[in-house]
Amino acid sequence: MEMYFNPTALAIIFGYYAIINIILYVTMVIDKKRAQKDGWRIPEKNMFLLAVLGGGLGGLCAMVFKRHKNRHMDFILVFTTTAILHMLAAFLLIGKFAFTFN
């Protein structure tokens, strides 16, 4: 039984998660700046949607490094849960598509 490595599948999986996490991080930074200036805010449902799509880790990083939404238990719960679930999903996807056995 031989193991084969598919770098394209690995790049797609890592690329997707990197992009969606960066998008949520930047979204939260923009929302923080708008909150400080009393500007138009980004709806919370959009942030939750980005987290469900895989950006939970980016949301957690924004909560820690930018101190945005870090007292809201719903954000802590959703971002932590989705981050853990998507890390598991990423490992399963990598195991299924990036490394194959014949």
Solvent accessible surface area in square Angstrom, and as a share of the most:
residue,aa,sasa,rsa
1,M,195,0.87
2,E,108,0.48
3,M,115,0.51
4,Y,100,0.38
5,F,101,0.42
6,N,66,0.34
7,P,81,0.51
8,T,87,0.50
9,A,15,0.11
10,L,39,0.20
11,A,64,0.50
12,I,116,0.59
13,I,17,0.09
14,F,118,0.49
15,G,27,0.26
16,Y,99,0.38
17,Y,32,0.12
18,A,51,0.40
19,I,109,0.55
20,I,14,0.07
21,N,25,0.13
22,I,108,0.55
23,I,76,0.39
24,L,0,0.00
25,Y,60,0.23
26,V,69,0.40
27,T,19,0.11
28,M,0,0.00
29,V,26,0.15
30,I,69,0.35
31,D,0,0.00
32,K,49,0.21
33,K,114,0.48
34,R,82,0.30
35,A,35,0.27
36,Q,124,0.55
37,K,166,0.70
38,D,136,0.70
39,G,36,0.35
40,W,173,0.61
41,R,98,0.36
42,I,24,0.12
43,P,49,0.31
44,E,70,0.31
45,K,146,0.62
46,N,60,0.31
47,M,0,0.00
48,F,48,0.20
49,L,102,0.51
50,L,29,0.15
51,A,0,0.00
52,V,86,0.50
53,L,79,0.39
54,G,3,0.03
55,G,0,0.00
56,G,0,0.00
57,L,84,0.42
58,G,6,0.05
59,G,0,0.00
60,L,43,0.21
61,C,47,0.28
62,A,0,0.00
63,M,10,0.04
64,V,104,0.60
65,F,144,0.60
66,K,86,0.36
67,R,179,0.65
68,H,12,0.05
69,K,21,0.09
70,N,64,0.33
71,R,218,0.80
72,H,85,0.38
73,M,138,0.61
74,D,70,0.36
75,F,0,0.00
76,I,56,0.29
77,L,118,0.59
78,V,43,0.25
79,F,0,0.00
80,T,51,0.30
81,T,58,0.34
82,T,16,0.09
83,A,4,0.03
84,I,91,0.46
85,L,101,0.50
86,H,42,0.19
87,M,86,0.38
88,L,100,0.50
89,A,34,0.26
90,A,15,0.12
91,F,141,0.59
92,L,133,0.66
93,L,69,0.35
94,I,20,0.10
95,G,45,0.44
96,K,137,0.58
97,F,105,0.44
98,A,0,0.00
99,F,67,0.28
100,T,57,0.33
101,F,120,0.50
102,N,122,0.63
